[in-house]
């Protein structure tokens, strides 16, 4: 029988006035529990009164929690919010994991105020018992409905970093790592990115050994033990996302080799399985230049490569791929250097390949001297010289076009492209000069064109330090004019007729979602786990 408002207040008064032994007023608490069967006014009162005296009636704990849960599912959103607000008061002892589990399931609400209330409640019990709360969260991540799983993962990715140090103890972080490894056995692409973000933010993962553990997790997800199917967009997407997650974890120390986290397995895989299939790669996103994206990743990883088993073989693969993008000069005879036959200079590709070759070449400095034939070396230097001549033209044109421009003038799309173009051409120029030394040198240092500009570089071109969104890659195809101007001829820069990248900045596709086609683990197609609420 439902209790009336008057009965609720009367029994509340009985309990509130009792100073010694509340347990003898069990009947009064039962009346309050029966308030959930009443109308809106009775339910609102019950939502407040039930938690207030909950701890005094352990034998009615289950009934009290269930009564509060009924209110959490009420049709009246104001009643639901009140009931949810009070849920943390039930979170004590063995009840806490259950309350955490319930709150996690309540994340599926579509009401924004209610959703925020659930988040607030979860944060509050997390600070009471982090491990117990995580137990409820991971229980739903592993077994709950997809919408609950998704929101629980996002909760962890956004809230963990805000928790105080005394809450995020080593024991708690170890528990997060263990449970996250279980989740990683079956994830979508978006989930993988979020879970790696969670793990990367843990204090225990900031050490060399911690980062090495994370790299091992990424290696498992990347399937580096399997050959790449270049025509399968999902397989390509998996590799790109995994590599992107691994990149920030790599490090190199000149003094202490044992304190390095190397990119060797990834660089080896790219050389052995990706570069040979570069032209066959299927892009997971229509507007993404997949070949350039792959080459950029290889370039970014190459400085962190350690000792490589097949260094000469892989360096040769890089060398051969570089030759493909560095044309020979056109023949002058019989008018064969017509406009439609002029070689195309693909600066962005060459920057990536030349940088990667330069980095790995340090490990085998006699490669261009002893490991290739004299004829091939001569051919390579002719290509380098031809490319360098073209570079000088474009560098002069770009400098003239950017001369005197500062502030807002450099923020136009056209000038952003020119700024990046100047970085690309300057980088290639520096690297080519190194390789022209006799013997070839590998001492010069450049910053890849899509990476943030160093202050000294910014000053050189009269611009402020650019953000990662401003510094992008040019997917440029440019024809080299056959009649090169004299050194003292001032040229006005004309935008190239070839294709430039549609967006200046690193292309982001991390939140793409799942990788279809299950492989039994990792980024497999997750089955539908919907099974209703399981309070």
SULZI-V889206 format. One record per residue. NEAR is the number of other C-alpha atoms within 10 Angstrom. Layout:
near->NEAR
near->NEAR
This chain:
near->8
near->15
near->21
near->19
near->18
near->10
near->16
near->22
near->17
near->15
near->19
near->21
near->12
near->14
near->22
near->12
near->10
near->12
near->7
near->7
near->9
near->17
near->17
near->13
near->15
near->14
near->11
near->19
near->25
near->17
near->21
near->30
near->25
near->20
near->27
near->25
near->17
near->16
near->13
near->16
near->13
near->22
near->30
near->22
near->20
near->31
near->29
near->17
near->21
near->27
near->19
near->16
near->19
near->17
near->15
near->18
near->16
near->11
near->12
near->16
near->15
near->11
near->13
near->23
near->20
near->14
near->22
near->27
near->21
near->16
near->25
near->26
near->15
near->17
near->10
near->13
near->15
near->16
near->21
near->22
near->23
near->21
near->28
near->27
near->18
near->20
near->25
near->23
near->19
near->22
near->21
near->16
near->9
near->9
near->14
near->25
near->23
near->20
near->26
near->29
near->23
near->23
near->27
near->28
near->26
near->21
near->23
near->19
near->14
near->9
near->12
near->9
near->13
near->22
near->18
near->14
near->22
near->25
near->19
near->15
near->21
near->27
near->20
near->16
near->22
near->23
near->15
near->16
near->18
near->23
near->21
near->23
near->26
near->23
near->19
near->21
near->28
near->23
near->18
near->23
near->23
near->17
near->14
near->24
near->19
near->19
near->15
near->22
near->24
near->18
near->18
near->25
near->21
near->15
near->17
near->18
near->19
near->12
near->14
near->17
near->14
near->10
near->13
near->10
near->10
near->8
near->17
near->21
near->16
near->14
near->12
near->16
near->19
near->15
near->15
near->20
near->20
near->10
near->17
near->20
near->13
near->12
near->18
near->21
near->15
near->21
near->23
near->21
near->24
near->18
near->23
near->29
near->20
near->19
near->22
near->19
near->15
near->21
near->22
near->18
near->14
near->20
near->15
near->17
near->19
near->14
near->11
near->17
near->14
near->18
near->22
near->21
near->16
near->20
near->23
near->13
near->16
near->23
near->18
near->16
near->22
near->23
near->15
near->17
near->10
near->9
near->11
near->19
near->16
near->19
near->14
near->14
near->17
near->20
near->22
near->23
near->23
near->22
near->23
near->20
near->22
near->25
near->23
near->17
near->19
near->23
near->18
near->13
near->21
near->19
near->18
near->17
near->11
near->7
near->8
near->8
near->11
near->9
near->15
near->21
near->22
near->23
near->25
near->19
near->15
near->23
near->27
near->21
near->18
near->23
near->21
near->18
near->17
near->24
near->21
near->15
near->16
near->17
near->12
near->15
near->21
near->21
near->20
near->20
near->12
near->8
near->11
near->17
near->17
near->21
near->19
near->19
near->19
near->21
near->23
near->23
near->19
near->26
near->22
near->20
near->24
near->21
near->21
near->20
near->22
near->18
near->11
near->15
near->10
near->11
near->16
near->16
near->13
near->21
near->22
near->19
near->17
near->22
near->19
near->14
near->20
near->20
near->18
near->10
near->18
near->22
near->19
near->19
near->17
near->16
near->12
near->10
near->7
near->7
near->9
near->12
near->16
near->12
near->12
near->9
near->11
near->19
near->20
near->16
near->20
near->20
near->24
near->27
near->25
near->23
near->25
near->26
near->24
near->23
near->26
near->25
near->23
near->26
near->21
near->24
near->24
near->15
near->17
near->13
near->16
near->14
near->16
near->19
near->13
near->10
near->13
near->12
near->11
near->12
near->8
near->11
near->15
near->11
near->13
near->20
near->15
near->16
near->17
near->22
near->17
near->17
near->23
near->17
near->13
near->18
near->21
near->17
near->21
near->21
near->20
near->18
near->20
near->24
near->17
near->14
near->17
near->20
near->11
near->12
near->14
near->13
near->10
near->9
near->14
near->19
near->16
near->11
near->13
near->12
near->17
near->20
near->24
near->22
near->25
near->24
near->24
near->22
near->25
near->26
near->23
near->19
near->22
near->26
near->19
near->14
near->21
near->21
near->16
near->17
near->19
near->13
near->10
near->8
near->12
near->19
near->18
near->19
near->11
near->11
near->12
near->13
near->15
near->22
near->24
near->23
near->18
near->17
near->22
near->12
near->12
near->10
near->14
near->15
near->12
near->8
near->17
near->16
near->21
near->15
near->16
near->18
near->13
near->14
near->14
near->22
near->25
near->25
near->29
near->25
near->19
near->19
near->18
near->19
near->18
near->21
near->13
near->15
near->6
near->12
near->12
near->9
near->9
near->7
near->10
near->12
near->16
near->13
near->17
near->10
near->13
near->12
near->10
near->13
near->12
near->18
near->17
near->14
near->17
near->20
near->20
near->16
near->16
near->9
near->14
near->18
near->14
near->16
near->15
near->19
near->22
near->15
near->12
near->15
near->10
near->11
near->14
near->23
near->27
near->18
near->18
near->18
near->9
near->9
near->13
near->12
near->10
near->9
near->11
near->11
near->11
